[in-house]
Amino acid sequence: MTFVHVDVHHTTHTCPADAEPHPIDTRRTIVATVDGGPCRNPITIRCGDTTAVIDCGRHEPRDRRCPACTVVIIERTVTFDHLGYQGPQHPITGTAA
């Protein structure tokens, strides 16, 4: 199996349209990749007189891939950054309405 370790960072806020905190930006950073090795079940593709041998991970659906071609994504850390209320300010006091 190929393992991909990812850090996820969500930026959230509240606004006049939705008073509940909701995500406005999500960023994912790949921090490590562990290769699963060579394909253990290569597939032969034929088109006319031409043949090619490719990894099963490029052709087969996920449930029929060999263990080396299967990709597993692991969320290493998930963080949140809340920006607070973002909307029009009260015209007299300058505070949120």
Order of alpha helices (4+ residues) and beta strands (2+ residues): beta-beta-beta-beta-beta
